[in-house]
């Protein structure tokens, strides 16, 4: 599963938990509300909280209301004790107090979900992101250590400044086995550590997704392409190895890069192609966006095949 599929699954699990804990609280509350004294206190404290929500913080009136709410709460606890009912039994035991297990805060996914997605990815044996990181990167295997150290530092800063940097694209050029994918995985893992949503695809798999998008019904198009457009970090590995499909590959890839640039989303691309070969294979609009120094960083890693080492 990719990041958004995992995210969707975890939000669904949180929603199910929300329903269960709220149902349990409702059952316990219904039992407690059969007592008229408790019901009166319960209604009274809700009214006081509504009044408090309308007031500015730290005013005399708000402080008086807070004291009144505490007083009513103590009476409620005493009332419940007489019935051998715990106050905790009428408070939902949410996994997350911020989103209350809805998985969202406003229009954004809650940080609790992002953290769980990262943990899921970290512990997935089949996940390609669970190996290289900036912390464990062994730069001694590279020939020009001084140069590669600067490249890795630049890549790390690109991720750490995702929210503020003007650069949207990070293109890594180099021969087979030069360490391009290794660097990209370090960047993707660092983004996950920072709670960012990451989608990591080979150019072949991305091309298959483009074909699905092209041949799908209008109703299904958004669900196919939205994750690629809206994830915080899109990683495209081995650009240039995919088959060019007429009216599919280049137009859709150009659209994706354009939209992500407009949304200030970050994209990492690795390729064995030189800049001249990129210009020759893809149209000028796409190439100009990938190498435009105003919005893109391009690094060229020259190294012997590290796989042989």
Secondary structure, DSSP 8 states (H G I E B T S, - for coil): --HHHHHHHHHHHHHHHHHHHHHHHHHHHHHHTTSHHHHHHHHHHHHHHHHHHHS-TT-HHHHHHHHHHHHHHHHHHHHHHHTT--GGGGS---S-TTTTTSSEETTEE-HHHHHHHHHHHHT-TT-TTSS--TTT--GGGSS-HHHHHHHHHHHHHHHHTTTT-S--EEEEEE-TTSSHHHHHHHHHHHHHHTT--EEEEEHHHHHHHHHHHHHS-HHHHHHHHHHHHHSSEEEEEEETSS---TTTHHHHHHHHHHHHHHTT-EEEEEESS-HHHHHHHS-HHHHHHHH-TTTEEEEEE----GGG-
